[in-house]
Amino acid sequence: MEDIPNKIQTQLGIICDVDLKNEDGKDYIEIYVNPYEVLISYQGQISLQEWKYKTRA
């Protein structure tokens, strides 16, 4: 869990908070990123879509 924020910062250059949550007996990871005023590039490509999803294990 501790290396997830570091990997995100290395790949995207942004700071995030990562929390391990539990809902209905299922664990999931919540990643919170503050809004940025500049576009974020992932592997040289910029996406203008808003991403909001929850992945549950």
N, C-alpha and C positions, 0 to 999 in steps of 0.2 A: 504493500500500500504506500509506503514512503517514497518509492521510486516513481510512482505514477506522475506526481506533479513535476518531478525533474525531467521525465521523458517528454511531457507536454511542453515544458519550457524550452527544452533542447530542440524539439521538432518545429514548434510554432512560435517560440519567442514570447509566450504569454504566461502570466501567472494565474494559477487556479487553486481552489480549495477542493480537497477530496475527503469525502466522508463515507464510512461504511454504515449503512442503514439496515434496519430490519423491519419488515412489514409483513404481517400475516405469516410469520415464521420463516420468511424467505429473506436472505441477505442480498443486498444490492449496493452498488457503488454510486454515489451521487457526486458529480463533478460540477462545481460552480465556477463560472468565469464572469468577471465583471465586464460590462460593455467596453469595447475599444472604439475610439473615434477613427482609427485607420483600418484598412482592410488587412486581413490576416492571410498569409500565403501558406499553403500546405504543399510541399514538394513542387514549388514553382507555379502552382495554380491557385487561383482565387475563386472562391465560391460565394455568390451573393445570396445564397439561401440561408434562412435561419434554421438552425438545428436545435431541436429539443426532443430528446428521447430518453427513455429510461430502460436500461437493460437489467434484467433480473436473472440471477443464477438459479 
